C-alpha cells in the first residue's frame, strides 16, 4: 500500500483516496478490494506515514516518511 501511495505521489498526486490506491494496485497486477485498502491505510496512519484530511476525505503522505517492515509487523492485520 505504501509503495502504491508513493507511486501516486511520483505521478504528481499530492493527495489520494482509497480508490486511487486500489486502481494503482490493480494496474500493477496486485488487485485489492477498496475495504482492504482502506484498512491498510489506517495501519499506515498509525505508523505515521500518512495523514487523513477528514474534511476533504483524502489521504496525504507525510514528508520524509519511510516504511519499516519491522514496525508494520507489530500492527494487527485488517480482516
C-alpha positions in Angstrom: 0.0 0.0 0.0 2.8 2.4 0.9 4.6 1.7 -2.4 1.3 2.4 -4.3 0.9 5.7 -2.4 4.5 6.6 -3.1 3.9 5.8 -6.8 0.9 8.1 -6.9 2.9 10.9 -5.4 5.7 10.3 -8.0 3.0 10.6 -10.7 2.1 14.0 -9.3 -0.7 13.4 -6.8 -0.5 15.4 -3.6 -3.4 13.6 -2.1 -5.2 10.3 -2.7 -8.3 8.3 -1.9 -8.6 4.5 -1.3 -9.9 4.1 -4.8 -6.8 5.7 -6.3 -4.6 3.2 -4.4 -6.9 0.4 -5.5 -6.7 1.4 -9.1 -2.9 1.7 -8.9 -2.5 -1.7 -7.3 -4.8 -3.3 -10.0 -2.7 -1.6 -12.7 0.4 -3.1 -11.1 -1.2 -6.6 -11.1 -1.9 -6.7 -7.4 -5.7 -6.3 -7.0 -7.1 -5.5 -3.6 -10.7 -4.5 -2.6 -11.4 -1.0 -1.6 -12.1 -2.1 2.0 -8.8 -3.9 2.3 -7.0 -0.8 1.0 -8.9 1.4 3.5 -7.9 -0.9 6.4 -4.3 -0.8 5.4 -4.4 3.0 5.0 -5.4 3.1 8.7 -2.4 1.0 9.5 -0.1 3.3 7.6 -1.7 6.2 9.5 -0.9 4.5 12.8 2.7 4.2 11.6 2.8 7.9 11.0 3.4 7.5 7.2 0.2 9.1 6.0 -2.5 11.5 7.4 -6.2 11.8 6.6 -7.7 15.2 5.9 -11.2 14.4 7.2 -12.8 17.5 5.6 -11.6 16.6 2.1 -11.7 12.8 2.7 -8.3 12.4 1.2 -5.0 11.0 2.4 -1.6 12.5 2.1 1.9 11.1 2.6 3.9 12.5 5.4 7.0 14.3 4.1 10.1 12.2 4.9 8.2 9.2 5.9 9.7 5.8 5.2 8.3 2.3 5.6 9.7 -0.1 8.1 8.6 -3.7 7.8 9.6 -4.3 11.4 7.2 -1.7 12.6 4.5 -2.8 10.3 4.7 -6.4 11.5 3.7 -5.3 15.0 0.3 -4.0 13.8 -2.8 -6.1 13.8 -3.9 -7.1 10.3 -7.2 -5.9 9.0 -9.6 -8.6 8.0 
